[in-house]
Amino acid sequence: MSVQKQTVSFTDTAYAFAKELVEAGEYPNMSAAVSGELAKAKAERQREQSVLEAELERRLSLPLDQWEPVGEASQVTTGARAHLASISRKT
């Protein structure tokens, strides 16, 4: 495994948390704490993605008569379209 050296900046809160992890003996140093917590965050995201995909597959496998109507497509996207319009007005 290669190691990439990188300088990073932390908020006071993030720095204090990493320092606490090291002082509690969970990691030997700040670098290991950051790497370890990033690995945990990555694993959690992958788990959430797997749960979402499994739920989508479950729902898509339902017979059509068990699907819940969501309304007209234009109604479903109204909020998203308004949000995108507000963003484009700001730029």
Secondary structure by P-SEA (a helix, b strand, c coil): cbbbbbbbbbcaaaaaaaaaaaaacccccaaaaaaaaaaaaaaaaaaaaaaaaaaaaaaaacccccccccccccccaaaaaaaaaaaaaac
